[in-house]
Amino acid sequence: MMVLMLVFTLMSVGLFYATRIQEVQDELAIVFGPSAFTERESSRRSHLTFLLFTYASPLMLALVLATANNFLNRSRR
């Protein structure tokens, strides 16, 4: 159950960073109207943050799972 919650949390953070990219905001403005997303940020910085998160999230998930597994194995001894 906790792994599922962790996966959904990482997906939510990824979607949050994706909505801060200018191109994604433009597409969402087409669907929901132009007033839905008015906050602007540097497109390059948002895009790099999203890519960094996308590439690093599997590594973070593996690190959390390995740590939890290691903790459980040590507590069983």
BABABA-966169 format. One record per residue: residue number from 1; residue in one letter; chain; x, y, z of N, C-alpha, C, CB in turn. Coordinates in nm, 3 decimals, decimal comma, m for minus. Glycine has a CB too. Example, Ala and Ser with C-alpha at 12.3 -4.5 7.8 and 13.67 -1.06 7.14 Angstrom:
BEGIN
REC  seq  type  mol      npx      npy      npz     capx     capy     capz      cpx      cpy      cpz     cbpx     cbpy     cbpz
REC    1     A    A    1,319   m0,569    0,780    1,230   m0,450    0,780    1,320   m0,330    0,780    1,131   m0,447    0,905
REC    2     S    A    1,285   m0,225    0,708    1,367   m0,106    0,714    1,290    0,003    0,787    1,408   m0,060    0,572
REM end
This chain:
BEGIN
REC  seq  type  mol      npx      npy      npz     capx     capy     capz      cpx      cpy      cpz     cbpx     cbpy     cbpz
REC    1     M    A    0,082   m0,119    0,000    0,000    0,000    0,000    0,086    0,126    0,000   m0,093    0,000    0,120
REC    2     M    A    0,194    0,123    0,079    0,280    0,240    0,085    0,353    0,263   m0,047    0,380    0,225    0,198
REC    3     V    A    0,389    0,157   m0,116    0,456    0,169   m0,245    0,362    0,234   m0,345    0,504    0,032   m0,296
REC    4     L    A    0,236    0,195   m0,343    0,138    0,253   m0,433    0,120    0,402   m0,404    0,003    0,180   m0,420
REC    5     M    A    0,117    0,439   m0,277    0,106    0,579   m0,241    0,228    0,657   m0,286    0,087    0,594   m0,090
REC    6     L    A    0,344    0,597   m0,274    0,468    0,662   m0,317    0,469    0,683   m0,468    0,589    0,579   m0,274
REC    7     V    A    0,424    0,584   m0,542    0,419    0,595   m0,687    0,323    0,706   m0,728    0,377    0,461   m0,751
REC    8     F    A    0,204    0,712   m0,668    0,108    0,816   m0,702    0,158    0,955   m0,662   m0,026    0,788   m0,634
REC    9     T    A    0,232    0,963   m0,553    0,289    1,091   m0,513    0,393    1,138   m0,615    0,353    1,080   m0,373
REC   10     L    A    0,479    1,049   m0,658    0,579    1,085   m0,758    0,515    1,124   m0,891    0,675    0,968   m0,780
REC   11     M    A    0,407    1,055   m0,928    0,336    1,091   m1,050    0,271    1,229   m1,037    0,229    0,986   m1,083
REC   12     S    A    0,217    1,260   m0,920    0,156    1,391   m0,898    0,258    1,503   m0,905    0,085    1,394   m0,764
REC   13     V    A    0,374    1,480   m0,847    0,479    1,582   m0,853    0,525    1,599   m0,997    0,599    1,543   m0,762
REC   14     G    A    0,535    1,491   m1,070    0,571    1,499   m1,212    0,470    1,577   m1,292    0,586    1,361   m1,270
REC   15     L    A    0,342    1,555   m1,266    0,238    1,631   m1,336    0,242    1,778   m1,297    0,100    1,573   m1,305
REC   16     F    A    0,273    1,807   m1,171    0,285    1,946   m1,128    0,396    2,016   m1,204    0,311    1,953   m0,977
REC   17     Y    A    0,512    1,952   m1,215    0,622    2,012   m1,289    0,590    2,022   m1,438    0,750    1,932   m1,268
REC   18     A    A    0,515    1,929   m1,490    0,478    1,934   m1,632    0,387    2,052   m1,661    0,410    1,804   m1,674
REC   19     T    A    0,298    2,086   m1,567    0,208    2,199   m1,592    0,279    2,333   m1,586    0,095    2,197   m1,492
REC   20     R    A    0,401    2,337   m1,540    0,476    2,463   m1,534    0,555    2,489   m1,662    0,571    2,460   m1,414
REC   21     I    A    0,553    2,396   m1,756    0,621    2,414   m1,885    0,528    2,490   m1,977    0,661    2,276   m1,947
REC   22     Q    A    0,583    2,589   m2,047    0,504    2,679   m2,130    0,423    2,605   m2,236    0,593    2,780   m2,197
REC   23     E    A    0,481    2,508   m2,302    0,410    2,436   m2,407    0,291    2,358   m2,351    0,505    2,340   m2,480
REC   24     V    A    0,309    2,300   m2,235    0,200    2,225   m2,171    0,091    2,323   m2,128    0,251    2,143   m2,049
REC   25     Q    A    0,130    2,440   m2,076    0,031    2,541   m2,038   m0,050    2,588   m2,158    0,101    2,661   m1,972
REC   26     D    A    0,016    2,602   m2,272   m0,056    2,642   m2,393   m0,159    2,537   m2,434    0,042    2,667   m2,507
REC   27     E    A   m0,121    2,411   m2,427   m0,215    2,304   m2,461   m0,333    2,298   m2,363   m0,143    2,169   m2,465
REC   28     L    A   m0,304    2,317   m2,234   m0,411    2,317   m2,135   m0,502    2,438   m2,151   m0,353    2,313   m1,995
REC   29     A    A   m0,445    2,550   m2,196   m0,526    2,670   m2,220   m0,624    2,647   m2,336   m0,435    2,790   m2,250
REC   30     I    A   m0,585    2,565   m2,432   m0,676    2,532   m2,542   m0,796    2,453   m2,490   m0,602    2,452   m2,651
REC   31     V    A   m0,769    2,361   m2,398   m0,876    2,275   m2,345   m0,963    2,349   m2,243   m0,815    2,151   m2,281
REC   32     F    A   m0,901    2,417   m2,146   m0,974    2,476   m2,035   m1,001    2,625   m2,049   m0,900    2,452   m1,909
REC   33     G    A   m0,948    2,689   m2,150   m0,966    2,833   m2,167   m0,838    2,908   m2,134   m1,081    2,883   m2,080
REC   34     P    A   m0,822    3,026   m2,191   m0,696    3,098   m2,174   m0,672    3,152   m2,033   m0,691    3,210   m2,270
REC   35     S    A   m0,775    3,166   m1,952   m0,757    3,224   m1,819   m0,721    3,119   m1,713   m0,882    3,297   m1,777
REC   36     A    A   m0,715    2,992   m1,750   m0,690    2,886   m1,651   m0,546    2,889   m1,602   m0,723    2,749   m1,711
REC   37     F    A   m0,451    2,918   m1,688   m0,310    2,916   m1,651   m0,246    3,047   m1,696   m0,236    2,793   m1,715
REC   38     T    A   m0,235    3,142   m1,604   m0,180    3,272   m1,640   m0,041    3,294   m1,585   m0,271    3,381   m1,591
REC   39     E    A    0,000    3,217   m1,485    0,133    3,236   m1,425    0,239    3,190   m1,523    0,145    3,159   m1,290
REC   40     R    A    0,338    3,275   m1,547    0,444    3,244   m1,642    0,576    3,230   m1,568    0,455    3,352   m1,752
REC   41     E    A    0,659    3,141   m1,611    0,792    3,122   m1,556    0,885    3,095   m1,672    0,796    3,005   m1,451
REC   42     S    A    1,012    3,101   m1,646    1,109    3,073   m1,750    1,085    2,932   m1,805    1,254    3,087   m1,696
REC   43     S    A    1,054    2,922   m1,932    1,020    2,794   m1,993    1,138    2,697   m1,989    0,975    2,814   m2,137
REC   44     R    A    1,256    2,749   m2,008    1,374    2,662   m2,010    1,399    2,600   m1,873    1,498    2,742   m2,055
REC   45     R    A    1,386    2,681   m1,769    1,408    2,631   m1,632    1,303    2,527   m1,595    1,406    2,747   m1,530
REC   46     S    A    1,178    2,553   m1,627    1,070    2,457   m1,596    1,090    2,327   m1,671    0,934    2,517   m1,631
REC   47     H    A    1,130    2,337   m1,796    1,151    2,218   m1,877    1,265    2,134   m1,822    1,177    2,256   m2,023
REC   48     L    A    1,374    2,199   m1,784    1,488    2,126   m1,728    1,453    2,062   m1,594    1,607    2,219   m1,712
REC   49     T    A    1,375    2,132   m1,512    1,332    2,076   m1,384    1,246    1,952   m1,406    1,254    2,179   m1,301
REC   50     F    A    1,156    1,960   m1,502    1,070    1,845   m1,533    1,152    1,727   m1,584    0,965    1,883   m1,637
REC   51     L    A    1,247    1,752   m1,672    1,330    1,644   m1,723    1,416    1,582   m1,614    1,419    1,694   m1,837
REC   52     L    A    1,471    1,666   m1,527    1,552    1,615   m1,417    1,468    1,528   m1,325    1,614    1,731   m1,338
REC   53     F    A    1,346    1,574   m1,294    1,258    1,494   m1,210    1,220    1,364   m1,278    1,133    1,573   m1,175
REC   54     T    A    1,191    1,369   m1,407    1,150    1,249   m1,480    1,261    1,144   m1,482    1,111    1,285   m1,624
REC   55     Y    A    1,384    1,187   m1,501    1,495    1,093   m1,504    1,535    1,046   m1,365    1,613    1,154   m1,574
REC   56     A    A    1,518    1,130   m1,264    1,563    1,097   m1,130    1,457    1,022   m1,048    1,603    1,222   m1,057
REC   57     S    A    1,330    1,030   m1,084    1,226    0,968   m1,001    1,239    0,815   m0,991    1,091    1,002   m1,057
REC   58     P    A    1,274    0,741   m1,097    1,294    0,597   m1,076    1,409    0,566   m0,981    1,319    0,528   m1,210
REC   59     L    A    1,514    0,648   m0,988    1,626    0,629   m0,896    1,585    0,658   m0,753    1,743    0,718   m0,937
REC   60     M    A    1,506    0,764   m0,732    1,457    0,796   m0,598    1,366    0,686   m0,545    1,381    0,930   m0,598
REC   61     L    A    1,279    0,633   m0,630    1,190    0,525   m0,589    1,270    0,400   m0,552    1,090    0,493   m0,701
REC   62     A    A    1,372    0,366   m0,630    1,455    0,250   m0,599    1,531    0,271   m0,469    1,552    0,222   m0,713
REC   63     L    A    1,577    0,393   m0,444    1,648    0,424   m0,321    1,557    0,408   m0,199    1,706    0,566   m0,326
REC   64     V    A    1,435    0,458   m0,208    1,341    0,446   m0,097    1,304    0,300   m0,072    1,213    0,529   m0,125
REC   65     L    A    1,278    0,225   m0,178    1,242    0,084   m0,163    1,358    0,002   m0,108    1,196    0,026   m0,296
REC   66     A    A    1,479    0,028   m0,153    1,596   m0,045   m0,102    1,620   m0,013    0,045    1,720   m0,010   m0,184
REC   67     T    A    1,602    0,113    0,082    1,619    0,150    0,223    1,513    0,085    0,310    1,613    0,303    0,238
REC   68     A    A    1,389    0,085    0,264    1,281    0,021    0,341    1,304   m0,129    0,352    1,144    0,049    0,277
REC   69     N    A    1,348   m0,192    0,243    1,376   m0,334    0,245    1,491   m0,366    0,340    1,407   m0,384    0,105
REC   70     N    A    1,595   m0,285    0,338    1,709   m0,304    0,426    1,666   m0,287    0,573    1,821   m0,204    0,390
REC   71     F    A    1,584   m0,188    0,599    1,535   m0,165    0,735    1,451   m0,285    0,784    1,452   m0,034    0,741
REC   72     L    A    1,364   m0,336    0,698    1,281   m0,451    0,735    1,366   m0,575    0,761    1,178   m0,480    0,626
REC   73     N    A    1,466   m0,599    0,677    1,553   m0,715    0,697    1,632   m0,705    0,825    1,648   m0,730    0,580
REC   74     R    A    1,680   m0,587    0,857    1,756   m0,570    0,983    1,666   m0,581    1,105    1,827   m0,434    0,984
REC   75     S    A    1,542   m0,537    1,094    1,452   m0,545    1,210    1,405   m0,689    1,235    1,330   m0,454    1,189
REC   76     R    A    1,408   m0,774    1,134    1,367   m0,914    1,150    1,475   m0,997    1,217    1,331   m0,974    1,014
REC   77     R    A    1,599   m0,951    1,214    1,710   m1,028    1,273    1,712   m1,018    1,419    1,842   m0,983    1,219
REM end
